[in-house]
Amino acid sequence: MQTSALLFGVTLIMGAWHANAEYKIGVGIADVTGPPAEVIFMGYAKLTQKGEGLHLRQFARAFIIDDGISRLTFVSADIGMMGHALRRVILRQLQEKYGDLLYNEHNVILSGTHTHGGPGGYLMDVVFDITCLGFVQETFDAIVDGIVKAIENAHNKMVDGEIYYDVGQVLDANINRSPSAYDQNPEEEKAEYEHNVDKELYQLKFKTKDGKPIGVINWFAVHPTSMNNTNHLVTSDNVGYAAILFEDSMNNGALPGRGEFVAAFASANLGDVSPNIKGAKCINTGENCDRNTSTCGGLATYCIASGPGNDIYESTSIIANRIFAEAMNVFASTGRKISGPIKSIHQFVNMPEQTVEITDDLGQKQTVKGCVPAMGYSFAAGTTDGPGEFDFQQGTVTSNEFWNLVRDFLQQPEPDDIECHAPKPILLATGRMKLPYDWQPSILSTQVAMIGDLVIAAIPGEFTTMSGRRMRKALNQVAKEVSGVDATVIIAGLSNTYTDYITTFEEYQVQRYEGASTIYGPHTLSIHMQQYRKLLKALLTGESIPEGPVPEDATDKQISFVTPVILDLPEIKRHFGDCLVQPQNEYHIGDTVTVQFMSGHPRNNLRHGGSYLHVERQTEDGWEVVATDASWDTRFWWKRTFLASSRVTIYWHITERYTPGIYRISHMGHSKSPINGIVPYEGSSKPFAVFTSNRIYRRF
């Protein structure tokens, strides 16, 4: 009997289990921060957006639910997206420790929040890693180690508990960045909804049997792109900060990532959803951008969305606080207690081999298929959250002779590809590009889980608003038809594999960025809906399904052009950890402290579970750490000063959460030399005083 068949059989046994199941639950958090300097960020595909330091650390947050027979694990990680290579290694490491049954393909969902402010190079698909100069082992290892650690932490903390579901509404934190595409959907369908983006915040709260809250998952549709492509500090962006705010409120001010309560803000159907709620404006004129092409005088580079704040930090904070505030409101309500068995199912699917029957405009049924992956012209235009380069525009449905020559030099699409993807003009025939390995996945991961009557659809990409709405409605209908259950359906986006975007057929026709990035052609959503209907039906009826074609392991084919750290040297007459710019003697709440240290390269040690900086307050027992590099109020900037020499500048904004007293700022790091290898160092500034705004002074 194959292992996959055995695992699937185990997941089906739970269907016979009684509906009044009690759960064991566990939550865990761990650091997944990648190399914060000299590695290009994943998200905006901008070669000049290299890391220069750290603002918010990236965390993985794990949630385990066990009904005594079966188990489900959900992880939300502060990374751009999840990839099959990551999931394969994570599952292998878990199974080496716990065996094949506790954590496997069927019952582990790994989801990325989609921050665009983290180091890239970890997906092992050429088109996604090439803009990060190839594969980055440091990033890959940081994510794997952190997710495994988060799951281990949750595993070790499992207790008898209860789960509650509720929903809220956030009205002022997201807009549709492609309204002209959304408007292509049928009028009667749009009339069912008040907004052109989902405003609902779906929440699962985890409590022990005695009522103590230990965790929460929130799903809300918004891109973590408040920090735009001018940002060079590693950040978990708006949803990551919302998680920190929630955890801070529940953990009595514990440092980020170090409290017992774990709060995730996970991705949903965010494909066409932006946090930049002032909308897109022409930054050269102040006028509105062209609605269909998102250009200013024919150029996309000037059409940029922003807001609601005056800069990217303020905007991030405002959006995060708005999402957090509603999440707390929902959390304060009782909610609906979830009961019933846990079920999960998974299957790999080769998308270009899939067919689906649809009804055309004339009411005639026809069979259509998935396409070999390809990217359209408008993909290169970028979005209003982060425009692309050159002369590309969104909404492009015709090709260009010059760019076709460039495309054909790399890989010419087959005539069938051109016909299949129409009206998309193909810019990159990624599915035909195999050197040095696959440029984009043809095989994707599909997965559905149930906790009682709650359905979680783990989607391997970015569903647009209407795509998500159609999927929720379709799965709810399946549950009603098969079992008579009015199921609640949650879209868990960017899960397990990354396959870019999934628009509706109608949205695809106008080829905005999202349509051009729908890589399997105009019927991608229809194929997804057919597949997820099949999975849910099998889950409810106990039908066995095959594992499907397993994606190739391309580990041995990876190429990297990222320069490694060779050597660190302090400046003349300096030592690592020396404080080169000391603080003033005194500050007041509202001021910003600036210090600078002689440093090694931060890539020498990512300091997981630690920090590159401490803000410390003097107490009777010594120095107490009150802020780290994961705190919102600090910023850690690294700069190379000469060949192998570098400095770090640390900023600490003194907010009202800090009490007056004596403080200092410390920097911890590692230096690298051919003789001694990687060696730790640390240094501290001189002490300084912090006073209230009424300037009541105190001597050192």
N, C-alpha and C positions, 0 to 999 in steps of 0.2 A: 504493500500500500504506500503510495507516495506521501511524503511529509505534508505537502500542501493539501491533499485530500483529507488527511487526518486532522489537520488544523481546522479545515472547513467543517468537518464533521463535529468537532468539539463545539464550534460556535453555534451549530444548529441544535445541540442538545438543550441549550438554554431556552429554546422556544416552548418547551414543555413545562418550564418552571413556573411556579405559581406567581400571580400578579402582585402579591403583597411582599415582594422581595425586600430584604434589608441589605444595605450596602456597607462595604468597607471602602473608605475613601482616603486618598493621600494627596498631598500637594507638595511641590518642590520647586526650587528656583536655583539657577546656577548661571555663572558668567559665560557668555559666548563671544565676548569682545575680540575682534580680530586685530591685526597689526594696525596701529593708529597712525603710522607715518609712512609716506612714500609708497603706498599701495592705492591704486585707483578705486574709487567708490563704485559700487554696483547700483545701477538704477537709471541714471541719466545718460549713460554711454558717452561720457565726456572725458577725453583723455587727459585734460588739464585738471580734472577734479581729483587730485591726489590728497590723501590724508596728511594733515599737518598737526594732528593732536586729537584731543578728546573733550567732548562736552558731556555726553551721557553714555554710560556703558550699555552694552547690549546684554540682554538676559534671555534665557530660556525658562519658560514656566510650564511645569508639568502637572497634570491632573490625572489621577488613576481612580477608576471606579470598578469595584469587584462585587458581584452578586452572590458569591459563594460557589458558582459554577463557571462563570466566565468573567473576563476582565476587558476593560477599554481604557486606553491611554490616549490622552490628547495633549499635545505640546504646542504652545505658541511661542515662537522664537523671534527676537528682534533682529531679523535678517531680511534681506530683500525678498527671498522666496526659497522654497525647498526644492531639492533636486534628488533624482533617483540615486545618484552615487552617495550622497549624504545618507539617505535613508537606508541603503544597503549596508553601509559600514556601521551605522548606529544599531540596526537590528542584529547584525552579526555580533557586535560587542555585548549587547544585552543577552543574546542567546548563549554566548560563551559563559556568562555569569549565572543566568537563571534558567537555562534550558529553552527548548523550542516553543513551549506552550504558553508561557506567561506573556511574552512579547513577540509578536510575529506580524507578518504582512497583513493579516486580517484585522487585528485589533489595536494597532498603533497608528494614530493620525499625527503627522508632523506638518505644522502650518507656519508659514512665515508672515510676519506683520506687514512686510513690504516697505520697510524703511529704505530710503534711497541714500542714507548717510552712513553706510557700513562698507568696509573693505570687501572687494569682490574677488573673483577668480576661484570659485568653489563648485561650479555646476557641472563641469566636464562636458559641456556642449560648447562648440567653438564660437558660435555667434554670441553667446552670453559672456564668455570668458575673454574673447579677443580684445574687447575694449578695456580690459583690465590687464593687458599684456600677458594673457595666458593664465595657466593654472597657478594658484597661490597656495602652497601646502600649509602655510601658517594659518590662513583663513579657514581652510577646510578642517584642519585639526582642531582649531578653537571651537568651531561650531559642533563638531562631532563630540568632543570631550565635554563641552558644556551641556548639550542635550542629554547625553548619557548620564552625566552627573545629576541633572535636574530630575530625571526619571528615577535614578537611584535614591535621591533624597525623598521623593514622593513615596517610593516603595518602602523605605525604612520608617515612614511616619504614618502608615495606614492605621486608621481607627474606625470603629463603628460610626456611621454617620448618615446624614440625610441630604437630599439634593432638592432644591427648589428652583422653579422656572418663573420668570416674569419678563415683561417687556416695557420699555419706556420710549420716549420720543425726544430727539435732539433736533431742534428746528434751525439752529443758527451755526452749524459747523460744517456743512457740505453743500456743494452745488454740482450741477452737471457740467462738465467741461466740453462736452460734445452735444449740445442741445439740438443742433441741426440733424444729427444722426438719430437721436432719440425720437425726434418728431416724425421720422419715417415709419415708425410703428403704427399699426392700425388705430384709428381714432377711437373705436369702441374699446380697445384694450387700454389705451392711455386714460380713457374716461373712468376706468376703475380705480385710478390712483390720484391722490391729491397733488403729489409732487413728482417731479421728474428724476428724483433720487430717493432712495429709501431713507427715511428719517428714524426708523425704528432701531432701538438698541435692545438686543436680545441678551438675556442674562441667565446664567446658571450659578446659583450660590451653594456653597458647600459648608455644612455645619456638622459638628459632632452630635452624638445622640443627646448630650446634655445642652445643646443649643449654642455651643461656642462656634462662631464663624471662623473658618480656616482658609477659605479661598473663594474666588469668583472668576468666572469667564464672561466677558462681554464681547459680543459680536456687533460691530458697527461699521457701516460701509463708508469709508473715507480713505483716500490715499495719504500715506504719511509723507507728504511732499510740502509741508510748510517750510521746511529747510530746503531751499532750492539749490540749483547747481552752482551757485557761488560759494556754497558752504564747503569748508575743508576740515571740519571737526567731526569725528565719529559721533553719531547721534542715533538714538532710537526714535527721534522725531515726536510728533504729537501724540500718537497712541502709546508710545513708550513712556513719555512723560506722564500721561494720564494714569498709566499703571503705577508709576512711582508715587504719584499723588495719592492714589487709592491705598497703596501699601503703607505709605507714611501715616495716613489717617487711622489705619487699623493696627499699626505696630508701635504705637506710642513714640514715634519719632526715631525709630531705629534707622540706621544708615541704609541707603538703598541696597537691595539685594541681600540683606542680612536679617530680615524679620521673619517671623513664623507664618504670617498671613501672606498669601500669594494672590495677586490680581493680574489677570491677563486681559488685554484689549486686542482681540484677534481679528483677522481680516475676514471680510464677507464679500458680497458682490460689489467691489469697489472700482471695477474697470473704468468707468467713465465719470468717476466721482472725485472731486477736488476739494481740498480744505481752503483754497484761496478764494474766499467768498466775496472779495471785492470784484472778482471777475477779471477777464483779460482786457488789458489796455495796451495801446501803442505807447511804449515808453519814450519814443522820440517825439510824439505829438500830444499825448494825453487823451487821444480820441479812442473810441471803441475799435476793436479789431474787426476785420471782415468775419462775419458769423460763420460762413461755410468753409473758408480756407484758413482762418486764424492767421491772417497776414496783415501787415501794415505797408501799404504801397507795394504789395507783391512779395514782401519779405517776412518770413516767419520769425526771424531772430528778434524782431522788435515787439512781438506780441507775447506779453508775459502776464500771467495772472498773479495776484498778490492778495495780502490781507488775511485777517482783519486788522492786523497790527501795522505799525510803521516800519518794522523790519522783520526779518525772518525769525528772530528769537521771540519777539513780542507776539508774532502771529502763532508760533508754535505753542507758546504758553496760553494764549487765549483759547485756541481750539482745544488744547488738552484739558484746560479747566472746565470748559463747557461740557465736554464729553464726560469728564470725571463727575461733575456736579449732578448730571442726570443719572449716571450709574449709581451714585450714592443715594439718590432719591428712590430709585428702583430697589436698591439693596435694603432700604429701610422698610419696605413693604413686606408683607408675609410671603406673597407669591404662592404658586401652585406646587404642592409637593409631588415630586416625580416618583413613581413606583413601577415595578415591572421588570422583566428580565433584560439583560444586556445582550445585544446581538451585533455582529459585525461581519462584513463580507468585503472581499477585495478581488479585483481581477485586472490583469494587464490587457491592454487593447492596442492593436496596431491600427491606427486611425486611417491611413490610406486604403486599408482593405475593408473598411466598414461601408455598408450600404444602409439606406433608410428609405422608407416609402413616404412621400409627401404628396400633398394636394396642391396643384398649381392654381394660378389665378382663374383658370377656366373651369375649375372643379374637377380636373382630370388627375388621377393618381399616377405618379411616376416614381421610379426608383432612382435615387441619386447616391453619390458616394463621397467619401472623404478624399481630400487631395494630398499629394505628396507635399510636405511642408514648403512654404515659400512666403517671403515678406514682400509687401507692396511698396510702392513709391512713397506713400504718405507716412510709412513707418519712419523714414529718414527725416521727416519734417519735425518729429518730436511732438510734444503737446504744449499747451499753454502753461503747464507747470514747469516745463523745461524744454524749450525749443531746440531743434536740431541745427545742423550746419548746412552750408551750400544753399541751393535755390529751391529746395523741396517745399511743397505745400501740402497741407491736409486737404482731403477732398479730391485728390488727383486720380482720375480714372482713365487717363491716356498716357502712353509711354513717350519717352524721349530718346531720340536716336543716339545721342552721345552716351547717356546712362545705360542704354541697352548694350552698347559696345563694351562699356566697363563691366556690366553684368556678365556678358557672354565670355569675356576674358577669364572671369572666375569660374563660371559654370553656366552654360546655356540651358534654359529650361526646355523640356520636351513639349511638342505641340499639345499633348494631352494635358500638361500642366497649365499651359496658358488658357486652354478651354475650360478646365476644371475650376480655376481660380477666378475667372471672369465675373464681374468687371474689374477685378484687381489687376493692374499692370504690375508684373513681377519685376522687382528690383534685385532680389537675391533668391536664387533657386536653392534654398538651403537644404531641402530634402535630397537634392542630387549631389550635394557637396560632401565628400567623404574623407578628405585629406585635411589634417592628419588623422581625423576621426569625424564622427557625425557632427554636423553643424547645428542641427536641431533634432529633438527626439521625434521619432515616428510612433514609438510605443509609449503609451502613457499609463499612469496608475489611476484606477477608478475605485472608489471605496464608499461604502455607506455603513453607518452605525446607528443603532437604536438604543436608547435608554428609556424603557417603558414605551410611551407613545411619542417620544421626542426623537426625531430623525435628524442625523447630521450627515450632510452630503459633502464629502471631502473632494473639493474640485481642484484639478491640477492646472490652475491658471486663474486669469482675471475675468470673471463674468461681469458684463455690464449690468446696469440696473435692471433692465427689462429681461435680460437673460436669466438673472437670478429669480425674478418674479415668476417667469414661466416654469423654471425648474421647481420652485417651491409648490406651485399650483399642481404641477404634474405628479410630484411625489405624494402630495396630500391626496390626490385622486386615487393613486394606486393603493394607498393604505386603506382608503374607504372601500374600494372595490374588493380587495382581497380579504381584509379583516374587519371591516366596519369601523375602523378607528379614524377619528378626526385628528390626524397627526400634526404636530408642530414641526415644521421643517426649517432647519438652519443651514445656511450656505457657509461652509468653512473654506474660504478661498486660499489659493496659493499653497495647496497641500500636496505633499509627496513627490510630485513632479512639476516642473514649470514648462508650460506650453504657450506662453504669452496670453493672448486675449481670446475671448469667446463672445462675439456680438450676436445679435439676432440677424436673421436673413435680411430683414429690411434695413437695419443699420449698416450692414455690410455693403449695401449697394452704393452708398455715397462715399465710401472709402476715406473716412476720417482715420486718424491714427489707430484707433482701436480696431477698425475693420481691416486696415492694411496689415495689422499684427495678428489677425485671426488666421493662423498659419495653415489650417486644414481646409480652407475654402468656405464658401457661403453657407454650407449646410453643417458646419461644425456644431452649432448648438443642437440641431435636430439629432445628430448622432449621439451627442452627450445625453440628451433627454431620453433617447431610446435605451442607452446603456444603463443609466441610473434607474430607469423604470424596471429594467430587467433585474438589476441588483436588488432593489427593494422587494420586488415580487419574490425572488428567490429567498431572500431573508425571511419573508413572512410565511412562505409555504414550505420551507425546508428543502427546496430544490438544490441539487448540487451543480456547481458550475466549474469549469476547468480554470486552472491558474492563468492561462493565456501566455503569450510569448514574452519571455523575460528579456529586458533590455540588456544589451551588451555591456560588459565591464570594460571601460576604456581607461582604467587606471594606468596601465603601462604605456599608454600613448600620449600622456600629457606632456605639454611643452610650456615652458615659462620663460619670459623675458624680463621678469622682475629682478632688479639688481639686489643681490643678497648683502647683508651687513658684513663687511670684511674686518673693520677695525674702528675703534673709538680712541681718540686722543684728546686729552684736555688741552686747553690753550696754554701758552707759556706761563709758567709760574702759577698755574691753577691746578686744582684737584677736582675730581668728580664729586658733586654734591656741594661745592662752594656756592654760597649765596652771593651773586654778583651785583644784584640790585636789591638793596634792603628796603623794608617797608618804612613808612614814616613812624614817628613815635606814637602818634595817636590818630584815631579815626572815629567817626560817628556812624550810627545806623543810617544807611542810605549811601554811604561811601563805598568805593571799590578799592581794594588793596591789590597792589601789583608787586610781585617779586620775580627774580630771575635767578636760575641756577645753571652751573656748568653740568652738562648731562652726557650720558651715553645714549645710544639709539634705543627708543622705546620698543623696537622689535626684538631686542635681545631677550626680553621676558615680558609677556603680556600681562603679568600680575593678576591672573584670575583669582578671584576671592580676595584680592588686595586692592591697591590703588597706587597711582604714580604720585599722589599728593595727599597730604593731610592738612586740614585746618584744625588746630588744636587749641583748646582752652585750658588755662592753668587752674587746677583745683588743689585742694589740700593733699590729695593723693598723687599728684603729678599732672601730666598732660593728658587731657581727654579729647579724643577725636570727635569732632562735631560735623565735619564735612569731608567728603572724598571726591575723587574725580568722577564719581557717578552722581554727584549732587548737582541740582540745577544751578546753584549759585556759584559754581566754580567753572573755570575754563582752563584747559591745559594745552598750551601751544608749544610745539617743537620746531626748531629751526636749525638747519645746518649752517654753521658760520664759516667753515673752511675745511674742505675735503673731509677729514674724519672727525672734525670737531663740531659740537652742537650745543645749543642752549635751550632751556625750556623757560617759558614765561607763564606764570600762574596768576590768574585773576580770581579774586574772591569778592563777590558783591555781598555786602553786609545787610541782610534783611532783618525784619523785626523778629524772626524766629530765633535769632541769636541774642543771648543775654550779654550785657556789658561785662567787661572783665579784661584779663590779660590773655593775649593770643600769640600764636606763632604759626608759620606755615612751613611744612616740611616736604621735601621731595625725596622719593625713593626710586631707584632705578638699577640698571645693570650696565656695565661697560664690557666691551669685548676686546681681547688682545690675543695675538698668536701664541703668546707664552703662557698666560694665566687662564685663557679661555674666557668664559662669561662670569663676571664677578659682581656681587651686589655692592651698592654704595647708598648712602643717604646723607642728607644735610638739612639744616633748619635755618630759618631766618632768625633775626633777633626778635625778642618779644616786643609786642606793641599793645597799646591800650585801645579798647573799644568802649565808647561812651554812648549814652542815649542822646537824643537830639537836643536835650536841654543843656548838654555840655557840663555835666557834673564830673569834674576831673578827679583822678586818683593817681597817685604816684606808683611807679613800679615797686 
